[in-house]
Amino acid sequence: AKVLKQKGRLKNNLVVSTVMSNLGLRTALKDMDINHIMTNVGDRYVLKEMLARSAVIGGEDSGHMIFLDHHTTGDGILTAIKLIEAMQVESKPLSELREIMTVFPQVLINVNVHRKPDIQSVPKIVDEIRSVEKILGQEGRVLVRYSGTQPLCRVMVEGPGEDETQTYCRQIADVVQAELGK
């Protein structure tokens, strides 16, 4: 995104990613004065938003990157070529380029569930999420969502440190387990 912006090819000064993308991405893009939109998880949601907003780059934290000027689906070879291009433009090795973004510790716990009510309709889960969000403030985030394909509730917490992030994620996952677990 930085290289595309420098070359004047970052249409609408915009990057699209999913809600699962690390908080460090949002922070890095903000520091580079690049707009950022998050979508639901899935390439199809990223692509839909890219098309709607004429964005040229988007992707998921899994590594599925879409370069819309070249292709409408994620392509690992194209992503590798674009990464090498960025290394050449910046005249830096990848070990230095990675310093543009600080990766926040991110913990994901999958909880087996026997039902999938709207998360907002389960007071104990909502209370635990709000409690952790209040503690984290602007230095982290909580995302609790169901898997679209499995009987799982995914609890993800990002925070300033690994230990506290693990603790907060476990706290929420334990409440989800107690309320919805098998």
N, C-alpha and C positions, 0 to 999 in steps of 0.2 A: 504494500500500500504506500509506503514511504517513497519508494522508487517511482511508482506510477505517478504519485503526486508531483515529485520533482520533475518528471518528464511531461507534466501537464496532461496525463492520460487517465487520471483517476476521476472518472465522470461523477459529477455531483459531489465530489470530495467525500465519498461514501464507501464504507465497508459494511457488509451484512454478515452476521454470524448467528449462531443459535444461543439460546439461554444457557447452554452448558459450557460455553466458552469461558475461559478463565477471566476473572476480574482484572487481571493484569493486562489483558488485551484492551479492555475498555479504557484503562488508565493510560496505556501507551498511545492509543489513538487520540485520546483527548490531549495529551501532551504534544502530539504532532498536529493538532488542530484539524483532525480528520473526523468527520461525522460517523456515527456508528449506530446501526439498527440491529436489534436482536429479534429472532423469530423463534417459533417452536422448533423442537428437535426434528431434523430430517432435511435432506437435500432439497426435497420438493418445496418446503417452506422457504428455504434460503433462495432458491431459484425464483419462486413466485415474487418475493420481495425485491429481488434484484431486477426482475423484469418491470415491476411496477414503478420502481424508482430510478431506472436506468443506471444501476450500479454495474461495475465491471468486475468486481472481486467480492467473493463471499465464500463462506465455508463453515465447517463444523470442527470442533476440537479434536475429532477423530482423525483429522487430516484430509477429509474430503474438501478439496478446494475447487471452486468454480471460477474460471477466468472467462467471463461471458464474451469477450472479444474473440475467443478461440473455440469455446465449446460450452454446451449447456449442462454438462455433467462433470462430476469430479474426475480428475485424471491425474494419477500419481506421477506419470512421466512428465506431463506438462508442468505440474507443480515443482518437480525437481529442476526442470529447465528454468523456470521463473526464479527459483531460489538461487541457482547458479548465476543467472543474469543480475540479480540484486547484489550478489557478492562481487561481480565484476564492476558494476556501476559504482559501488561504494569502495572498491579496492580494499576489502576487508575479508578475513576468513569468517566462517560461520560462528566460530567461538566469540568473535567480537560483535557480530551483528545481533546475536541473541541478547546482548546487553541492552538493547532498545526496550525490552520488556522484562519486568520483574514478575515472575510467576508466583501468584499467591498460593500458599498451601491449600490444596483442595482434597477433601475427603468425600468419598461416595460410598454409602452403605445401601445395599439392596435388601429390602424387607419383603419376605413372602407374605402375601395378603390373601384373605379368602373373599374379600369384597372390595369394591372401589367406589365408595361414596365420594361426593365432592369434598375435597380436603377441608374447605371452609365450613363444612357442615359438621365437623368433628371438633367440638370445643377444646378438648384436652390437647389435641395436636396443634390447633391454632394458637392456643396459649403458650405452648412450648416453643413454637416457631417465633412468636412475637418476643418472648423472653430472650431467646438467643439473638434475635435481630437487634434488640435494644442494647445488649451487651456489646455486640460487634460494631454497632453504629456504622460509620462510613468505611470502616476498615475490614469489612467482610460482607458476606451475604449468605442467605439460605435459599435453597430451591428444593421443594418437595413436590414430586410429580409421579404419576403412575407410568409404568411402562405401557406402551401401546400394543405390545405383542405378548407380554408375559404377565402372570399374576404377581407383579412386584410393585412396590412403592419405592422410588429412588429418592434417597435423602442425600442431598449434597450441601456441604458447608464449605465456604472459603473464609479464611481468616488470616490474621497477621502472623501466626505461628503454628507449627505443626501440632504440638501437643494440645493446645486449647481448641484448635479446629477439630481434632479427633474427638476430644471430649464433648464438644457441642453437638457434633454429628451423632455420636453415640446416644446422647441424651434424647435427641429428637427421634432417632430410630427406635429407641426403647419404648417411647410413647406410641409411635406408630404400631409397633409390634403388639403392645398391650391392647390397643384399640381395634386393630384390623387384622392382626396376624393369625396365622394358621395354628 
